[in-house]
């Protein structure tokens, strides 16, 4: 299974490479170059002695040139660039889960414990998204999640909980601040 695993990563500034081979690219689709390379820094070679592939791509959305390294020598260069872009979508998804579903640390270290906690978080996210869509709520998913977590044991329909919470948000909170000096 692991022999079929590969990585795609951005290159760091100042990385030292030797080009072994250049491959043709279609520059009309954003590709700039596709090279087979070796790492030249002795410390880098000690960590990764095999050949790598360096793909340069100009993002049509913002015009930035992105340079990727991968150990996959077979996939088309454009697919390598697209995989990196999709990887960012996955990372943004997990960032949202960490921020909104409060996975700050894992309760266990085994594969099963981590997978269980992530699947629970994904399940909660999907349920909140379904409630948001089905009830056509104007609140954000984070606000809905907060309302549900505060009222977890209430036997009240969700629409009623949300309406009640929205009404409370609109009411001004009376100021109970002590004044040190009278006005």
HELIX and SHEET records of a PDB file:
HELIX    1   1 UNK A    2  UNK A    4  5                                   3    
HELIX    2   2 UNK A   27  UNK A   29  5                                   3    
HELIX    3   3 UNK A   42  UNK A   47  1                                   6    
HELIX    4   4 UNK A   77  UNK A  100  1                                  24    
HELIX    5   5 UNK A  111  UNK A  134  1                                  24    
HELIX    6   6 UNK A  141  UNK A  150  1                                  10    
HELIX    7   7 UNK A  158  UNK A  170  1                                  13    
SHEET    1   A 5 UNK A   8  UNK A  10  0                                        
SHEET    2   A 5 UNK A  65  UNK A  70 -1                                        
SHEET    3   A 5 UNK A  52  UNK A  58 -1                                        
SHEET    4   A 5 UNK A  31  UNK A  39 -1                                        
SHEET    5   A 5 UNK A  17  UNK A  22 -1                                        
END                                                                             
